[in-house]
Protein backbone atom coordinates (compact mmCIF):
# COMPACT_ATOMS: atom_id res chain seq x y z
CA UNK A 1 0.00 0.00 0.00
CA UNK A 2 1.35 3.42 -0.94
CA UNK A 3 0.49 5.78 1.93
CA UNK A 4 1.63 9.33 2.47
CA UNK A 5 1.79 11.61 5.49
CA UNK A 6 2.34 15.28 4.65
CA UNK A 7 4.43 17.44 7.00
CA UNK A 8 2.88 20.92 7.00
CA UNK A 9 3.25 24.14 8.95
CA UNK A 10 4.21 27.79 8.63
CA UNK A 11 7.68 28.58 7.26
CA UNK A 12 10.58 28.07 9.68
CA UNK A 13 8.86 25.89 12.29
CA UNK A 14 11.15 22.87 11.81
CA UNK A 15 9.38 20.85 9.10
CA UNK A 16 12.47 20.09 7.02
CA UNK A 17 14.59 19.34 10.10
CA UNK A 18 11.96 16.83 11.18
CA UNK A 19 11.73 15.37 7.68
CA UNK A 20 15.50 14.81 7.63
CA UNK A 21 15.25 12.90 10.90
CA UNK A 22 12.52 10.49 9.87
CA UNK A 23 13.04 10.02 6.17
CA UNK A 24 15.56 8.50 3.85
CA UNK A 25 15.28 11.73 1.85
CA UNK A 26 17.35 14.80 2.74
CA UNK A 27 15.61 18.17 2.56
CA UNK A 28 17.49 21.44 2.69
CA UNK A 29 17.18 23.05 6.12
CA UNK A 30 17.88 26.76 6.50
CA UNK A 31 16.89 29.83 8.51
CA UNK A 32 14.65 31.57 6.00
CA UNK A 33 11.07 31.15 4.74
CA UNK A 34 10.28 29.03 1.66
CA UNK A 35 13.45 26.99 1.97
CA UNK A 36 11.26 24.10 0.77
CA UNK A 37 9.53 24.82 -2.55
CA UNK A 38 9.12 21.45 -4.24
CA UNK A 39 7.81 18.76 -1.88
CA UNK A 40 10.55 16.40 -0.68
CA UNK A 41 9.43 12.77 -0.53
CA UNK A 42 11.10 10.03 1.46
CA UNK A 43 10.13 6.54 2.54
CA UNK A 44 10.68 5.47 6.14
CA UNK A 45 10.45 2.09 7.85
CA UNK A 46 7.84 1.66 10.58
CA UNK A 47 9.71 0.59 13.75
CA UNK A 48 8.26 -2.71 15.00
CA UNK A 49 10.00 -4.81 17.66
CA UNK A 50 7.86 -7.81 16.70
CA UNK A 51 9.69 -8.01 13.37
CA UNK A 52 13.02 -8.06 15.22
CA UNK A 53 11.78 -10.98 17.33
CA UNK A 54 10.61 -12.89 14.24
CA UNK A 55 14.00 -12.33 12.63
CA UNK A 56 15.74 -13.98 15.60
CA UNK A 57 13.36 -16.94 15.55
CA UNK A 58 13.35 -17.55 11.77
CA UNK A 59 16.87 -16.39 10.82
CA UNK A 60 15.62 -15.42 7.34
CA UNK A 61 17.66 -14.40 4.31
CA UNK A 62 16.07 -10.95 4.41
CA UNK A 63 13.79 -8.79 6.56
CA UNK A 64 11.37 -6.25 5.07
CA UNK A 65 9.61 -3.74 7.38
CA UNK A 66 6.39 -1.86 6.66
CA UNK A 67 6.94 1.64 5.25
CA UNK A 68 5.19 5.00 5.14
CA UNK A 69 5.95 7.82 2.72
CA UNK A 70 6.67 11.18 4.31
CA UNK A 71 6.21 14.36 2.26
CA UNK A 72 7.80 17.67 3.34
CA UNK A 73 5.48 20.32 1.89
CA UNK A 74 6.33 23.98 1.33
CA UNK A 75 5.50 26.39 4.18
CA UNK A 76 2.15 28.15 3.99
CA UNK A 77 1.28 31.78 4.76
CA UNK A 78 -1.91 33.81 5.13
CA UNK A 79 -3.71 34.11 1.81
CA UNK A 80 -2.61 30.70 0.52
CA UNK A 81 -6.20 29.80 -0.34
CA UNK A 82 -6.11 32.79 -2.72
CA UNK A 83 -2.79 31.68 -4.19
CA UNK A 84 -0.46 33.92 -2.14
CA UNK A 85 3.05 32.73 -1.31
CA UNK A 86 3.27 29.16 -2.57
CA UNK A 87 -0.37 28.63 -1.68
CA UNK A 88 -1.74 26.87 -4.74
CA UNK A 89 1.21 24.50 -4.86
CA UNK A 90 0.98 23.81 -1.13
CA UNK A 91 -2.73 23.02 -1.31
CA UNK A 92 -2.29 20.75 -4.32
CA UNK A 93 0.49 18.83 -2.58
CA UNK A 94 -1.43 18.36 0.66
CA UNK A 95 -4.49 17.10 -1.22
CA UNK A 96 -2.43 14.12 -2.39
CA UNK A 97 -1.56 12.96 1.14
CA UNK A 98 -3.53 10.58 3.37
CA UNK A 99 -2.85 12.29 6.71
CA UNK A 100 -1.36 15.54 7.99
CA UNK A 101 1.54 15.99 10.41
CA UNK A 102 1.07 19.63 11.43
CA UNK A 103 4.31 20.99 12.92
CA UNK A 104 3.91 23.83 15.42
CA UNK A 105 6.81 25.87 16.78
CA UNK A 106 6.76 25.58 20.58
CA UNK A 107 10.20 26.97 21.44
CA UNK A 108 11.85 30.37 21.82
CA UNK A 109 15.04 31.15 19.90
CA UNK A 110 15.90 34.73 18.88
CA UNK A 111 18.29 33.38 16.25
CA UNK A 112 15.50 31.67 14.28
CA UNK A 113 13.11 34.08 12.62
CA UNK A 114 9.36 33.56 12.75
CA UNK A 115 7.31 34.59 9.74
CA UNK A 116 4.92 36.56 12.01
CA UNK A 117 7.60 37.94 14.31
CA UNK A 118 6.63 36.08 17.51
CA UNK A 119 6.07 32.54 18.80
CA UNK A 120 2.40 31.58 19.16
CA UNK A 121 1.61 27.98 18.11
CA UNK A 122 -2.16 28.36 18.52
CA UNK A 123 -2.18 31.39 16.20
CA UNK A 124 0.01 29.46 13.73
CA UNK A 125 -2.40 26.52 13.83
CA UNK A 126 -5.35 28.80 13.18
CA UNK A 127 -3.63 30.38 10.16
CA UNK A 128 -3.26 27.03 8.44
CA UNK A 129 -6.69 25.82 9.58
CA UNK A 130 -8.33 28.90 8.11
CA UNK A 131 -6.55 28.62 4.77
CA UNK A 132 -7.45 24.94 4.43
CA UNK A 133 -11.04 25.59 5.50
CA UNK A 134 -11.42 28.44 3.00
CA UNK A 135 -10.19 26.21 0.19
CA UNK A 136 -12.54 23.42 1.26
CA UNK A 137 -15.46 25.87 1.45
CA UNK A 138 -14.76 26.89 -2.13
CA UNK A 139 -14.68 23.23 -3.18
CA UNK A 140 -17.87 22.37 -1.27
CA UNK A 141 -19.87 25.32 -2.58
CA UNK A 142 -18.83 24.65 -6.18
CA UNK A 143 -19.86 21.02 -5.82
CA UNK A 144 -23.14 21.94 -4.13
CA UNK A 145 -24.08 24.22 -7.00
CA UNK A 146 -23.77 21.28 -9.41
CA UNK A 147 -25.29 18.55 -7.25
CA UNK A 148 -28.30 20.44 -5.85
CA UNK A 149 -30.00 20.51 -9.26
CA UNK A 150 -29.60 16.75 -9.62
CA UNK A 151 -30.96 16.24 -6.09
CA UNK A 152 -34.05 18.31 -6.89
CA UNK A 153 -34.75 16.11 -9.91
CA UNK A 154 -35.02 13.06 -7.63
CA UNK A 155 -31.56 11.54 -7.98
CA UNK A 156 -31.11 9.62 -4.68
CA UNK A 157 -27.30 9.53 -4.88
CA UNK A 158 -27.14 13.25 -5.54
CA UNK A 159 -29.53 13.88 -2.64
CA UNK A 160 -27.28 12.04 -0.19
CA UNK A 161 -24.21 13.85 -1.45
CA UNK A 162 -26.07 17.15 -1.21
CA UNK A 163 -26.94 16.43 2.43
CA UNK A 164 -23.31 15.67 3.27
CA UNK A 165 -22.01 18.74 1.45
CA UNK A 166 -24.54 20.90 3.31
CA UNK A 167 -23.27 19.61 6.67
CA UNK A 168 -19.68 20.26 5.56
CA UNK A 169 -20.61 23.78 4.49
CA UNK A 170 -22.22 24.54 7.85
CA UNK A 171 -19.12 23.31 9.70
CA UNK A 172 -16.72 25.29 7.52
CA UNK A 173 -18.76 28.49 7.88
CA UNK A 174 -18.56 27.99 11.66
CA UNK A 175 -14.75 27.84 11.44
CA UNK A 176 -14.60 24.06 11.96
CA UNK A 177 -12.74 21.48 9.89
CA UNK A 178 -14.58 18.80 7.91
CA UNK A 179 -13.12 16.05 10.12
CA UNK A 180 -15.42 17.29 12.92
CA UNK A 181 -18.50 16.29 10.88
CA UNK A 182 -19.78 12.85 11.92
CA UNK A 183 -20.33 10.40 9.06
CA UNK A 184 -23.45 8.30 9.59
CA UNK A 185 -22.92 5.33 7.24
CA UNK A 186 -20.31 3.49 5.14
CA UNK A 187 -21.91 5.12 2.09
CA UNK A 188 -21.23 8.58 3.52
CA UNK A 189 -17.67 7.55 4.35
CA UNK A 190 -17.14 6.61 0.71
CA UNK A 191 -18.69 9.88 -0.52
CA UNK A 192 -16.43 11.82 1.86
CA UNK A 193 -13.33 10.03 0.53
CA UNK A 194 -14.23 10.92 -3.04
CA UNK A 195 -14.45 14.64 -2.18
CA UNK A 196 -10.72 14.80 -1.23
CA UNK A 197 -11.31 17.66 1.18
CA UNK A 198 -8.20 19.02 2.88
CA UNK A 199 -9.67 19.35 6.37
CA UNK A 200 -11.25 15.90 6.35
CA UNK A 201 -7.81 14.27 6.60
CA UNK A 202 -6.71 12.90 9.97
CA UNK A 203 -4.19 15.20 11.68
CA UNK A 204 -1.43 14.94 14.26
CA UNK A 205 -0.12 18.13 15.86
CA UNK A 206 3.65 17.85 16.28
CA UNK A 207 4.83 20.30 18.93
CA UNK A 208 8.46 21.14 18.14
CA UNK A 209 10.10 22.06 21.46
CA UNK A 210 13.59 22.79 22.79
CA UNK A 211 15.70 19.97 24.24
CA UNK A 212 14.82 20.81 27.85
CA UNK A 213 11.10 20.35 27.08
CA UNK A 214 11.41 17.12 25.08
CA UNK A 215 10.19 14.88 27.89
CA UNK A 216 7.65 17.07 29.66
CA UNK A 217 6.48 19.70 27.18
CA UNK A 218 6.06 23.38 28.10
CA UNK A 219 3.55 26.21 28.28
CA UNK A 220 3.25 26.43 24.51
CA UNK A 221 2.37 22.71 24.33
CA UNK A 222 -0.31 23.11 27.00
CA UNK A 223 -1.90 25.92 24.98
CA UNK A 224 -1.98 23.63 21.93
CA UNK A 225 -3.58 20.83 23.98
CA UNK A 226 -6.32 23.20 25.11
CA UNK A 227 -6.89 24.51 21.58
CA UNK A 228 -7.32 21.07 20.00
CA UNK A 229 -9.14 19.24 22.83
CA UNK A 230 -12.37 18.99 20.81
CA UNK A 231 -10.75 17.90 17.54
CA UNK A 232 -10.10 14.23 18.31
CA UNK A 233 -6.54 14.78 17.08
CA UNK A 234 -3.21 13.29 18.13
CA UNK A 235 -0.53 15.44 19.79
CA UNK A 236 3.17 14.56 19.85
CA UNK A 237 5.94 16.49 21.61
CA UNK A 238 9.32 16.31 19.88
CA UNK A 239 12.57 18.27 19.84
CA UNK A 240 13.42 18.23 16.12
CA UNK A 241 16.88 19.73 16.50
CA UNK A 242 17.81 17.18 19.17
CA UNK A 243 16.36 14.37 17.06
CA UNK A 244 18.60 15.45 14.19
CA UNK A 245 21.61 15.12 16.50
CA UNK A 246 20.47 11.64 17.54
CA UNK A 247 20.03 10.63 13.89
CA UNK A 248 23.64 11.57 13.15
CA UNK A 249 25.03 9.17 15.78
CA UNK A 250 26.50 6.09 14.12
CA UNK A 251 25.50 3.23 16.44
CA UNK A 252 22.35 2.10 18.19
CA UNK A 253 24.23 2.08 21.51
CA UNK A 254 25.26 5.73 21.10
CA UNK A 255 21.69 6.74 20.29
CA UNK A 256 20.33 4.86 23.33
CA UNK A 257 22.91 6.49 25.60
CA UNK A 258 21.90 9.93 24.30
CA UNK A 259 18.23 9.14 24.99
CA UNK A 260 18.98 7.88 28.50
CA UNK A 261 20.82 11.09 29.28
CA UNK A 262 17.66 12.97 28.26
CA UNK A 263 15.46 10.68 30.36
CA UNK A 264 13.68 9.19 27.32
CA UNK A 265 13.03 5.52 26.54
CA UNK A 266 12.81 5.94 22.78
CA UNK A 267 13.30 8.71 20.27
CA UNK A 268 10.54 11.08 19.28
CA UNK A 269 11.02 10.00 15.67
CA UNK A 270 10.12 6.39 16.52
CA UNK A 271 7.00 7.56 18.36
CA UNK A 272 6.06 9.88 15.50
CA UNK A 273 6.32 7.17 12.83
CA UNK A 274 4.33 4.71 14.94
CA UNK A 275 1.63 7.30 15.68
CA UNK A 276 1.50 8.33 12.00
CA UNK A 277 0.92 4.69 11.08
CA UNK A 278 -1.90 4.50 13.62
CA UNK A 279 -3.28 7.85 12.43
CA UNK A 280 -3.79 6.33 8.99
CA UNK A 281 -5.89 3.56 10.62
CA UNK A 282 -3.36 0.94 9.57
CA UNK A 283 -2.21 -2.32 11.07
CA UNK A 284 0.39 -4.98 10.32
CA UNK A 285 0.33 -8.66 9.53
CA UNK A 286 3.44 -10.76 8.98
CA UNK A 287 4.74 -13.49 6.74
CA UNK A 288 7.60 -15.40 8.36
CA UNK A 289 9.92 -18.11 7.12
CA UNK A 290 13.48 -19.04 6.23
CA UNK A 291 13.50 -16.92 3.07
CA UNK A 292 11.88 -13.75 4.39
CA UNK A 293 10.25 -12.12 7.39
CA UNK A 294 8.07 -9.27 6.24
CA UNK A 295 5.60 -6.78 7.68
CA UNK A 296 2.63 -6.03 5.44
CA UNK A 297 0.38 -3.00 5.77
CA UNK A 298 -3.43 -3.21 5.65
CA UNK A 299 -6.34 -1.15 6.92
CA UNK A 300 -7.87 -2.06 10.25
CA UNK A 301 -10.93 -4.21 9.56
CA UNK A 302 -9.64 -5.69 6.30
CA UNK A 303 -10.57 -9.33 5.67
CA UNK A 304 -8.23 -12.15 4.69
CA UNK A 305 -8.66 -11.89 0.87
CA UNK A 306 -7.85 -8.16 1.01
CA UNK A 307 -4.70 -8.90 3.01
CA UNK A 308 -3.73 -11.57 0.49
CA UNK A 309 -4.13 -9.01 -2.30
CA UNK A 310 -1.53 -6.75 -0.68
CA UNK A 311 1.05 -9.48 -1.39
CA UNK A 312 -0.18 -10.12 -4.94
CA UNK A 313 -3.45 -9.45 -6.76
CA UNK A 314 -3.63 -13.13 -7.82
CA UNK A 315 -3.70 -14.14 -4.13
CA UNK A 316 -6.91 -12.16 -3.68
CA UNK A 317 -8.55 -13.28 -6.92
CA UNK A 318 -7.92 -16.98 -6.26
CA UNK A 319 -8.17 -16.90 -2.46
CA UNK A 320 -9.06 -20.29 -0.93
CA UNK A 321 -8.15 -19.92 2.72
CA UNK A 322 -5.59 -18.47 5.10
CA UNK A 323 -3.50 -20.22 7.72
CA UNK A 324 -3.14 -17.94 10.73
CA UNK A 325 -0.86 -18.05 13.78
CA UNK A 326 -1.17 -15.45 16.52
CA UNK A 327 2.10 -13.60 17.10
CA UNK A 328 2.14 -14.46 20.82
CA UNK A 329 1.75 -18.20 20.06
CA UNK A 330 4.55 -18.11 17.48
CA UNK A 331 6.89 -16.40 19.95
CA UNK A 332 6.03 -18.87 22.71
CA UNK A 333 6.37 -22.01 20.57
CA UNK A 334 9.16 -20.60 18.36
CA UNK A 335 8.21 -22.15 14.97
CA UNK A 336 5.35 -22.80 12.57
CA UNK A 337 5.77 -26.56 12.97
CA UNK A 338 5.47 -26.33 16.74
CA UNK A 339 2.37 -24.13 16.42
CA UNK A 340 0.78 -26.62 14.02
CA UNK A 341 1.53 -29.52 16.35
CA UNK A 342 0.05 -27.65 19.32
CA UNK A 343 -3.14 -26.78 17.43
CA UNK A 344 -2.26 -23.08 17.37
CA UNK A 345 -2.48 -22.74 13.58
CA UNK A 346 -5.98 -21.76 12.54
CA UNK A 347 -7.61 -22.13 9.12
CA UNK A 348 -9.68 -19.07 8.17
CA UNK A 349 -11.98 -18.27 5.25
CA UNK A 350 -13.01 -15.20 3.29
CA UNK A 351 -14.85 -13.55 6.18
CA UNK A 352 -11.93 -13.62 8.62
CA UNK A 353 -11.04 -10.10 9.83
CA UNK A 354 -7.26 -9.90 10.07
CA UNK A 355 -5.89 -8.90 13.48
CA UNK A 356 -2.81 -6.78 14.10
CA UNK A 357 0.23 -9.04 14.41
CA UNK A 358 -1.25 -12.11 12.69
CA UNK A 359 1.31 -14.35 11.00
CA UNK A 360 -0.32 -15.56 7.80
CA UNK A 361 0.10 -17.99 4.93
CA UNK A 362 -2.36 -17.89 2.02
CA UNK A 363 -3.60 -20.73 -0.16
CA UNK A 364 -4.95 -19.69 -3.55
CA UNK A 365 -5.75 -21.01 -6.99
CA UNK A 366 -5.75 -18.97 -10.23
TIDOLUM-398515 format. One line per 8 residues: number of its first residue (from 0); for each residue x, z, y of C-alpha. Coordinates in nm, 3 decimals. Example, Ala and Ser with C-alpha at 12.3 -4.5 7.8 and 13.67 -1.06 7.14 Angstrom:
% residues 2
0) 1.230:0.780:-0.450  1.367:0.714:-0.106
This chain:
% residues 366
0) 0.000:0.000:0.000  0.135:-0.094:0.342  0.049:0.193:0.578  0.163:0.247:0.933  0.179:0.549:1.161  0.234:0.465:1.528  0.443:0.700:1.744  0.288:0.700:2.092
8) 0.325:0.895:2.414  0.421:0.863:2.779  0.768:0.726:2.858  1.058:0.968:2.807  0.886:1.229:2.589  1.115:1.181:2.287  0.938:0.910:2.085  1.247:0.702:2.009
16) 1.459:1.010:1.934  1.196:1.118:1.683  1.173:0.768:1.537  1.550:0.763:1.481  1.525:1.090:1.290  1.252:0.987:1.049  1.304:0.617:1.002  1.556:0.385:0.850
24) 1.528:0.185:1.173  1.735:0.274:1.480  1.561:0.256:1.817  1.749:0.269:2.144  1.718:0.612:2.305  1.788:0.650:2.676  1.689:0.851:2.983  1.465:0.600:3.157
32) 1.107:0.474:3.115  1.028:0.166:2.903  1.345:0.197:2.699  1.126:0.077:2.410  0.953:-0.255:2.482  0.912:-0.424:2.145  0.781:-0.188:1.876  1.055:-0.068:1.640
40) 0.943:-0.053:1.277  1.110:0.146:1.003  1.013:0.254:0.654  1.068:0.614:0.547  1.045:0.785:0.209  0.784:1.058:0.166  0.971:1.375:0.059  0.826:1.500:-0.271
48) 1.000:1.766:-0.481  0.786:1.670:-0.781  0.969:1.337:-0.801  1.302:1.522:-0.806  1.178:1.733:-1.098  1.061:1.424:-1.289  1.400:1.263:-1.233  1.574:1.560:-1.398
56) 1.336:1.555:-1.694  1.335:1.177:-1.755  1.687:1.082:-1.639  1.562:0.734:-1.542  1.766:0.431:-1.440  1.607:0.441:-1.095  1.379:0.656:-0.879  1.137:0.507:-0.625
64) 0.961:0.738:-0.374  0.639:0.666:-0.186  0.694:0.525:0.164  0.519:0.514:0.500  0.595:0.272:0.782  0.667:0.431:1.118  0.621:0.226:1.436  0.780:0.334:1.767
72) 0.548:0.189:2.032  0.633:0.133:2.398  0.550:0.418:2.639  0.215:0.399:2.815  0.128:0.476:3.178  -0.191:0.513:3.381  -0.371:0.181:3.411  -0.261:0.052:3.070
80) -0.620:-0.034:2.980  -0.611:-0.272:3.279  -0.279:-0.419:3.168  -0.046:-0.214:3.392  0.305:-0.131:3.273  0.327:-0.257:2.916  -0.037:-0.168:2.863  -0.174:-0.474:2.687
88) 0.121:-0.486:2.450  0.098:-0.113:2.381  -0.273:-0.131:2.302  -0.229:-0.432:2.075  0.049:-0.258:1.883  -0.143:0.066:1.836  -0.449:-0.122:1.710  -0.243:-0.239:1.412
96) -0.156:0.114:1.296  -0.353:0.337:1.058  -0.285:0.671:1.229  -0.136:0.799:1.554  0.154:1.041:1.599  0.107:1.143:1.963  0.431:1.292:2.099  0.391:1.542:2.383
104) 0.681:1.678:2.587  0.676:2.058:2.558  1.020:2.144:2.697  1.185:2.182:3.037  1.504:1.990:3.115  1.590:1.888:3.473  1.829:1.625:3.338  1.550:1.428:3.167
112) 1.311:1.262:3.408  0.936:1.275:3.356  0.731:0.974:3.459  0.492:1.201:3.656  0.760:1.431:3.794  0.663:1.751:3.608  0.607:1.880:3.254  0.240:1.916:3.158
120) 0.161:1.811:2.798  -0.216:1.852:2.836  -0.218:1.620:3.139  0.001:1.373:2.946  -0.240:1.383:2.652  -0.535:1.318:2.880  -0.363:1.016:3.038  -0.326:0.844:2.703
128) -0.669:0.958:2.582  -0.833:0.811:2.890  -0.655:0.477:2.862  -0.745:0.443:2.494  -1.104:0.550:2.559  -1.142:0.300:2.844  -1.019:0.019:2.621  -1.254:0.126:2.342
136) -1.546:0.145:2.587  -1.476:-0.213:2.689  -1.468:-0.318:2.323  -1.787:-0.127:2.237  -1.987:-0.258:2.532  -1.883:-0.618:2.465  -1.986:-0.582:2.102  -2.314:-0.413:2.194
144) -2.408:-0.700:2.422  -2.377:-0.941:2.128  -2.529:-0.725:1.855  -2.830:-0.585:2.044  -3.000:-0.926:2.051  -2.960:-0.962:1.675  -3.096:-0.609:1.624  -3.405:-0.689:1.831
152) -3.475:-0.991:1.611  -3.502:-0.763:1.306  -3.156:-0.798:1.154  -3.111:-0.468:0.962  -2.730:-0.488:0.953  -2.714:-0.554:1.325  -2.953:-0.264:1.388  -2.728:-0.019:1.204
160) -2.421:-0.145:1.385  -2.607:-0.121:1.715  -2.694:0.243:1.643  -2.331:0.327:1.567  -2.201:0.145:1.874  -2.454:0.331:2.090  -2.327:0.667:1.961  -1.968:0.556:2.026
168) -2.061:0.449:2.378  -2.222:0.785:2.454  -1.912:0.970:2.331  -1.672:0.752:2.529  -1.876:0.788:2.849  -1.856:1.166:2.799  -1.475:1.144:2.784  -1.460:1.196:2.406
176) -1.274:0.989:2.148  -1.458:0.791:1.880  -1.312:1.012:1.605  -1.542:1.292:1.729  -1.850:1.088:1.629  -1.978:1.192:1.285  -2.033:0.906:1.040  -2.345:0.959:0.830
184) -2.292:0.724:0.533  -2.031:0.514:0.349  -2.191:0.209:0.512  -2.123:0.352:0.858  -1.767:0.435:0.755  -1.714:0.071:0.661  -1.869:-0.052:0.988  -1.643:0.186:1.182
192) -1.333:0.053:1.003  -1.423:-0.304:1.092  -1.445:-0.218:1.464  -1.072:-0.123:1.480  -1.131:0.118:1.766  -0.820:0.288:1.902  -0.967:0.637:1.935  -1.125:0.635:1.590
200) -0.781:0.660:1.427  -0.671:0.997:1.290  -0.419:1.168:1.520  -0.143:1.426:1.494  -0.012:1.586:1.813  0.365:1.628:1.785  0.483:1.893:2.030  0.846:1.814:2.114
208) 1.010:2.146:2.206  1.359:2.279:2.279  1.570:2.424:1.997  1.482:2.785:2.081  1.110:2.708:2.035  1.141:2.508:1.712  1.019:2.789:1.488  0.765:2.966:1.707
216) 0.648:2.718:1.970  0.606:2.810:2.338  0.355:2.828:2.621  0.325:2.451:2.643  0.237:2.433:2.271  -0.031:2.700:2.311  -0.190:2.498:2.592  -0.198:2.193:2.363
224) -0.358:2.398:2.083  -0.632:2.511:2.320  -0.689:2.158:2.451  -0.732:2.000:2.107  -0.914:2.283:1.924  -1.237:2.081:1.899  -1.075:1.754:1.790  -1.010:1.831:1.423
232) -0.654:1.708:1.478  -0.321:1.813:1.329  -0.053:1.979:1.544  0.317:1.985:1.456  0.594:2.161:1.649  0.932:1.988:1.631  1.257:1.984:1.827  1.342:1.612:1.823
240) 1.688:1.650:1.973  1.781:1.917:1.718  1.636:1.706:1.437  1.860:1.419:1.545  2.161:1.650:1.512  2.047:1.754:1.164  2.003:1.389:1.063  2.364:1.315:1.157
248) 2.503:1.578:0.917  2.650:1.412:0.609  2.550:1.644:0.323  2.235:1.819:0.210  2.423:2.151:0.208  2.526:2.110:0.573  2.169:2.029:0.674  2.033:2.333:0.486
256) 2.291:2.560:0.649  2.190:2.430:0.993  1.823:2.499:0.914  1.898:2.850:0.788  2.082:2.928:1.109  1.766:2.826:1.297  1.546:3.036:1.068  1.368:2.732:0.919
264) 1.303:2.654:0.552  1.281:2.278:0.594  1.330:2.027:0.871  1.054:1.928:1.108  1.102:1.567:1.000  1.012:1.652:0.639  0.700:1.836:0.756  0.606:1.550:0.988
272) 0.632:1.283:0.717  0.433:1.494:0.471  0.163:1.568:0.730  0.150:1.200:0.833  0.092:1.108:0.469  -0.190:1.362:0.450  -0.328:1.243:0.785  -0.379:0.899:0.633
280) -0.589:1.062:0.356  -0.336:0.957:0.094  -0.221:1.107:-0.232  0.039:1.032:-0.498  0.033:0.953:-0.866  0.344:0.898:-1.076  0.474:0.674:-1.349  0.760:0.836:-1.540
288) 0.992:0.712:-1.811  1.348:0.623:-1.904  1.350:0.307:-1.692  1.188:0.439:-1.375  1.025:0.739:-1.212  0.807:0.624:-0.927  0.560:0.768:-0.678  0.263:0.544:-0.603
296) 0.038:0.577:-0.300  -0.343:0.565:-0.321  -0.634:0.692:-0.115  -0.787:1.025:-0.206  -1.093:0.956:-0.421  -0.964:0.630:-0.569  -1.057:0.567:-0.933  -0.823:0.469:-1.215
304) -0.866:0.087:-1.189  -0.785:0.101:-0.816  -0.470:0.301:-0.890  -0.373:0.049:-1.157  -0.413:-0.230:-0.901  -0.153:-0.068:-0.675  0.105:-0.139:-0.948  -0.018:-0.494:-1.012
312) -0.345:-0.676:-0.945  -0.363:-0.782:-1.313  -0.370:-0.413:-1.414  -0.691:-0.368:-1.216  -0.855:-0.692:-1.328  -0.792:-0.626:-1.698  -0.817:-0.246:-1.690  -0.906:-0.093:-2.029
320) -0.815:0.272:-1.992  -0.559:0.510:-1.847  -0.350:0.772:-2.022  -0.314:1.073:-1.794  -0.086:1.378:-1.805  -0.117:1.652:-1.545  0.210:1.710:-1.360  0.214:2.082:-1.446
328) 0.175:2.006:-1.820  0.455:1.748:-1.811  0.689:1.995:-1.640  0.603:2.271:-1.887  0.637:2.057:-2.201  0.916:1.836:-2.060  0.821:1.497:-2.215  0.535:1.257:-2.280
336) 0.577:1.297:-2.656  0.547:1.674:-2.633  0.237:1.642:-2.413  0.078:1.402:-2.662  0.153:1.635:-2.952  0.005:1.932:-2.765  -0.314:1.743:-2.678  -0.226:1.737:-2.308
344) -0.248:1.358:-2.274  -0.598:1.254:-2.176  -0.761:0.912:-2.213  -0.968:0.817:-1.907  -1.198:0.525:-1.827  -1.301:0.329:-1.520  -1.485:0.618:-1.355  -1.193:0.862:-1.362
352) -1.104:0.983:-1.010  -0.726:1.007:-0.990  -0.589:1.348:-0.890  -0.281:1.410:-0.678  0.023:1.441:-0.904  -0.125:1.269:-1.211  0.131:1.100:-1.435  -0.032:0.780:-1.556
360) 0.010:0.493:-1.799  -0.236:0.202:-1.789  -0.360:-0.016:-2.073  -0.495:-0.355:-1.969  -0.575:-0.699:-2.101  -0.575:-1.023:-1.897
